[in-house]
Amino acid sequence: MNYRINKRTGDRISEIGIGSAYMYAGGMDGAVKALRRAVEGGINYFDLAAGDGSSFPIYGEALHDLRDRIFYQIHFGADYSAGTYGWSLEGDVVKRSVEWQLKNLRTDYIDYGFIHCQDEISDWETYRENGILDMILKLKKMGVVHHIGLSSHTPGVIQRIMDDAEIDMLMFSVNPAYDYGHGEYANGSTDERAEVYKRCEKEGVGISVMKPFSGGQLLDAEQSPFGKALTQYQCIKYALDRPGILTVLPGASNIEEVEHLLAYYDQPEEALDYSVISSLTPKEASGKCVYCNHCKPCPAGLDIGLINKYYDLAKAGDALAVEHYRTLEKNASDCISCGHCDSRCPFHVNQSARMQEISAYMESIK
């Protein structure tokens, strides 16, 4: 397992976490074994926006004795009073739901307390008016909530809430279909979504990824907007390559599914290649590097995807990206303009010219 550091909190978080949309489907025995295996395999981050309330006692049974090794993100707005998942903006309902979740999880603290499912500005206004944000802030002062998160599918709302409140973690729906304007939650343009990634990276706000497979559509050739099924591994790789991403949260309910996720690190490079998505590149995204590394290997030894990522972040105002760029063994100035990357780029990026542009820009920064 690989880990990434949340710059806001210092937490060391596994690149692959677990979402709980259908954890209950494994039943108590099967799901408990799956969760224990996940922690044994190095997974330490779990999202508790569960599809069914029965998932909470499963987590309580499975992980109560491992609590100091794991992180929970718990949602202030997810309501399980009817047994299955519901959404509420009523303060009293939210309070009772959170208390119930903690009791069934057999824990007395929340690692990441989430402002839950804010997809409209009106949601955010109601959330504050009803005192739910104040509730989270009070619990943080008391030490019950350690850090504050936000979940949303809408870039414009995310930007507004990040202007209004101090957020340590964002839960965002990240996959190539949504980023390219296809799917139920494909909110915002390609550029607007990219701005969310870059802002989070710049400000040190980690991103946990929901819906990495677009609700399973990307795994089905007939439903995929790319006309070809992607694998879970391609989708995970795509998400992890976006700026700001700390962890991807696919669902699992049994040991076999957990083992499949853990096998991500055993895959050859070609199994992670998601360049097939270029077949649906929208006009506004054509010619923009998505860091897919399909251009590898570079004859001169440049990590072209990483160079592009640091450049994009630097232009967004991330000073650390400039420093990271300067520590690279080879940077843009080492490009020999052989054209190898230009001919291989599925997104029609003129990388040779871009290396010159990047080199000039980075050298201009003192």
C-alpha positions in Angstrom: 0.0 0.0 0.0 1.1 3.5 -0.8 0.2 6.5 1.4 -0.2 10.2 0.9 0.0 12.9 3.5 -2.9 15.3 4.1 -1.0 18.6 4.2 -3.7 20.2 6.5 -3.7 17.5 9.1 -0.5 15.5 8.7 -2.5 12.3 8.5 -0.9 9.5 6.5 -3.7 8.1 4.4 -3.8 5.0 2.2 -4.2 5.7 -1.6 -7.0 3.1 -1.6 -9.7 3.4 1.0 -13.1 1.8 1.3 -16.5 3.2 0.5 -19.6 1.8 2.3 -22.4 2.1 -0.3 -23.0 -1.7 -0.2 -20.9 -2.9 2.8 -24.1 -4.4 4.3 -24.4 -6.8 1.3 -21.7 -9.0 2.7 -23.6 -9.6 5.9 -22.0 -9.4 9.4 -19.6 -12.3 9.0 -18.5 -11.6 5.4 -18.2 -7.8 5.8 -16.3 -8.1 9.1 -13.7 -10.4 7.4 -13.5 -8.0 4.5 -12.8 -5.0 6.7 -10.2 -6.8 8.8 -8.5 -7.9 5.6 -8.5 -4.3 4.3 -6.7 -3.1 7.4 -4.3 -6.0 7.2 -3.6 -5.0 3.6 -2.7 -1.4 4.6 -6.1 0.3 4.0 -6.7 2.8 6.7 -9.4 5.2 5.4 -13.1 4.5 5.4 -16.1 6.5 4.3 -19.3 6.1 6.3 -21.8 7.5 3.8 -23.2 4.0 3.9 -26.1 2.7 1.8 -27.7 1.0 4.7 -27.7 1.5 8.5 -26.7 -2.1 9.1 -23.2 -1.2 7.9 -22.4 0.7 11.2 -22.6 -2.3 13.6 -20.5 -4.2 11.1 -17.8 -1.6 11.3 -18.1 -1.5 15.0 -17.6 -5.2 15.3 -14.8 -5.3 12.7 -12.7 -2.4 13.7 -13.4 -1.2 17.2 -10.1 -2.8 18.4 -8.2 -1.2 15.5 -9.6 2.3 15.9 -6.2 3.9 16.5 -5.0 2.6 13.1 -7.8 3.9 10.9 -9.6 7.1 9.9 -13.4 7.5 9.6 -15.1 10.2 7.6 -18.6 10.6 9.0 -21.2 12.8 7.4 -23.3 15.4 9.2 -26.4 15.2 7.0 -26.6 11.4 6.3 -29.7 10.1 8.1 -30.4 6.4 8.9 -33.5 6.8 10.9 -35.5 4.8 8.2 -32.8 2.1 8.1 -31.4 3.0 4.7 -29.5 6.1 3.7 -31.4 9.4 3.7 -30.3 13.0 3.5 -31.4 15.7 6.0 -30.7 19.4 6.6 -32.6 19.4 9.9 -30.3 20.1 12.9 -32.0 17.7 15.4 -32.1 14.9 12.9 -28.4 15.3 12.1 -27.5 15.4 15.8 -29.4 12.2 16.5 -28.0 10.5 13.4 -24.4 11.3 14.3 -24.9 10.1 17.9 -26.4 6.8 16.6 -23.5 6.3 14.2 -20.9 6.8 16.9 -22.7 4.3 19.2 -22.9 1.6 16.5 -19.3 2.2 15.4 -18.2 1.8 19.0 -16.1 5.0 19.0 -16.3 8.3 20.7 -14.5 10.5 18.1 -14.7 11.4 14.4 -11.5 11.8 12.4 -13.2 13.8 9.6 -16.6 15.3 10.2 -18.1 16.1 6.9 -20.4 18.9 5.7 -22.5 16.5 3.8 -23.7 16.5 0.1 -23.8 20.2 -0.7 -24.7 20.4 -4.3 -26.6 23.7 -4.4 -25.8 27.0 -2.8 -29.2 26.9 -1.2 -28.1 23.6 0.6 -25.2 25.5 2.1 -27.3 28.4 3.2 -29.8 26.1 4.9 -27.1 24.0 6.4 -25.7 27.1 8.2 -29.1 28.5 9.1 -30.1 25.3 10.8 -27.0 25.3 12.9 -25.4 22.1 11.5 -22.1 23.8 10.7 -22.0 25.3 14.2 -22.6 21.8 15.6 -19.6 20.5 13.7 -17.4 23.4 14.9 -18.5 22.9 18.5 -17.7 19.2 18.4 -14.3 20.1 16.9 -13.6 22.4 19.9 -14.6 19.6 22.2 -12.2 17.2 20.4 -14.9 14.9 19.2 -14.4 16.0 15.6 -10.7 16.2 14.7 -10.9 17.7 11.2 -13.6 19.1 8.9 -14.5 17.8 5.5 -16.9 18.6 2.7 -18.7 16.4 0.2 -20.1 17.7 -3.0 -20.6 16.9 -6.7 -20.6 20.6 -7.8 -17.4 22.6 -8.5 -19.1 26.0 -8.1 -20.5 25.0 -4.7 -17.2 23.6 -3.6 -15.4 26.9 -4.5 -18.0 28.9 -2.5 -17.9 26.7 0.6 -14.1 26.7 0.5 -14.3 30.5 0.5 -16.6 30.5 3.5 -15.2 27.7 5.7 -11.9 26.1 6.6 -12.0 22.6 5.0 -9.4 19.9 5.6 -10.7 17.2 3.2 -13.0 17.3 0.2 -15.0 14.3 -1.0 -15.6 14.8 -4.7 -16.9 12.5 -7.5 -13.8 11.9 -9.7 -13.6 9.8 -12.9 -12.9 10.5 -16.6 -16.6 10.4 -17.5 -17.6 13.2 -15.2 -14.4 15.2 -16.0 -15.4 15.0 -19.6 -19.0 15.9 -19.2 -20.7 12.5 -19.2 -22.8 11.0 -16.4 -25.4 12.0 -13.8 -22.9 13.9 -11.6 -20.8 15.4 -14.4 -21.3 18.9 -12.9 -19.1 21.7 -14.1 -16.9 22.0 -17.2 -13.7 20.2 -17.6 -11.8 23.4 -16.7 -14.0 24.1 -13.6 -13.4 20.6 -12.3 -9.6 21.0 -12.9 -9.7 24.2 -10.9 -11.1 22.3 -7.9 -8.2 19.8 -8.1 -5.6 22.6 -8.4 -7.1 24.7 -5.6 -7.1 21.7 -3.3 -3.5 20.9 -4.1 -2.4 24.5 -3.7 -4.2 24.9 -0.3 -3.3 21.5 1.0 -6.9 20.2 1.1 -6.9 16.5 0.5 -9.5 14.9 -1.8 -11.1 11.6 -1.1 -12.7 10.2 -4.3 -16.3 9.0 -4.5 -17.9 7.3 -7.5 -14.5 6.4 -9.2 -16.3 4.0 -11.5 -19.2 6.4 -12.3 -21.7 4.1 -10.5 -20.3 1.1 -12.4 -21.0 2.5 -15.9 -17.3 2.8 -16.8 -16.9 -0.9 -16.1 -19.5 -1.8 -18.7 -18.8 -1.4 -22.4 -22.4 -0.8 -23.3 -22.8 2.0 -20.7 -19.4 3.5 -20.9 -19.3 6.8 -22.8 -15.9 5.7 -24.2 -17.5 2.8 -26.0 -15.2 0.5 -24.1 -15.1 -0.9 -20.6 -12.4 0.4 -18.3 -11.1 -1.6 -15.4 -11.3 -0.7 -11.8 -7.5 -0.3 -11.9 -7.6 2.2 -14.8 -10.2 4.2 -13.0 -8.2 4.2 -9.7 -5.1 5.3 -11.6 -6.9 8.1 -13.4 -8.2 9.5 -10.1 -4.8 9.2 -8.3 -3.2 11.1 -11.1 -5.4 14.2 -10.5 -3.9 17.0 -8.4 -5.0 17.0 -4.7 -6.1 13.4 -4.6 -5.2 11.5 -1.4 -7.4 8.4 -1.5 -9.9 6.6 -3.8 -12.9 5.0 -2.1 -14.4 2.1 -4.1 -17.0 0.0 -2.5 -16.4 -3.6 -1.1 -18.4 -6.0 0.9 -16.3 -9.3 0.9 -12.8 -10.5 1.0 -12.6 -11.2 -2.7 -13.5 -7.6 -3.5 -10.9 -6.3 -1.1 -8.2 -8.6 -2.5 -9.0 -7.3 -6.0 -8.5 -3.7 -4.8 -5.2 -4.6 -3.1 -4.0 -6.2 -6.3 -3.8 -2.7 -7.8 -0.2 -2.5 -6.8 0.6 -5.8 -8.6 -0.5 -4.6 -12.0 1.9 -3.9 -14.8 2.0 -0.4 -16.2 0.1 -1.2 -19.3 -2.9 -2.5 -17.1 -3.1 1.0 -15.6 -3.0 2.9 -18.9 -6.3 4.8 -19.3 -5.5 6.6 -22.5 -8.5 5.1 -24.2 -10.5 8.0 -22.7 -9.0 10.3 -25.3 -11.6 9.0 -27.7 -14.1 11.3 -26.0 -11.9 14.3 -25.3 -14.1 17.4 -25.4 -13.0 20.3 -27.6 -12.0 22.4 -24.5 -9.8 19.6 -23.2 -8.0 18.7 -26.4 -4.4 19.6 -26.3 -4.2 19.6 -22.5 -2.1 17.1 -20.6 -4.0 14.8 -18.3 -0.8 13.2 -16.9 -1.6 9.8 -18.2 2.0 9.0 -19.0 1.1 7.3 -22.3 4.1 9.2 -23.7 6.5 7.1 -21.7 9.3 6.2 -22.0 11.0 9.5 -22.8 14.3 8.9 -24.6 15.8 11.7 -22.5 14.5 10.3 -19.3 11.9 13.1 -18.5 8.8 12.3 -16.4 6.6 14.3 -18.7 3.4 13.8 -16.9 4.9 15.0 -13.6 6.6 17.9 -15.2 3.2 19.0 -16.7 1.4 18.5 -13.3 4.0 20.7 -11.5 3.7 23.4 -14.2 -0.1 23.5 -14.0 0.0 23.7 -10.2 2.7 26.4 -10.3 0.6 28.5 -12.7 -2.3 28.1 -10.2 0.0 29.7 -7.5 1.3 26.6 -5.8 4.8 27.5 -4.7 5.6 24.0 -3.5 5.0 22.7 -7.0 7.9 24.9 -8.2 10.1 23.5 -5.5 9.1 19.9 -6.4 9.8 20.6 -10.0 13.3 21.8 -9.2 14.1 18.6 -7.3 13.4 16.5 -10.4 16.4 14.6 -11.8 15.4 15.7 -15.3 13.2 18.7 -16.0 11.8 20.5 -19.1 15.1 22.1 -20.0 16.5 18.6 -20.6 14.1 17.9 -23.5 15.8 17.1 -26.7 12.7 17.8 -28.9 12.8 14.3 -30.5 9.0 14.3 -30.9 8.6 10.9 -29.4 6.0 12.2 -26.9 4.2 14.3 -29.5 3.5 11.2 -31.6 2.3 9.1 -28.7 0.1 11.6 -26.9 -3.6 10.5 -27.2 -4.7 14.0 -26.2 -2.9 15.8 -29.0 -0.6 17.7 -26.7 2.5 19.2 -28.4 4.7 18.2 -25.6 8.0 19.3 -27.2 6.7 22.9 -27.5 5.2 22.6 -24.0 8.6 21.6 -22.5 10.1 24.8 -23.9 7.2 26.8 -22.4 7.6 25.1 -19.0 11.3 25.6 -19.0 11.0 29.3 -19.7 8.3 29.7 -17.1 10.1 27.9 -14.3 13.4 29.7 -15.0 11.6 33.0 -14.8 10.5 32.3 -11.2 13.1 33.4 -8.7 
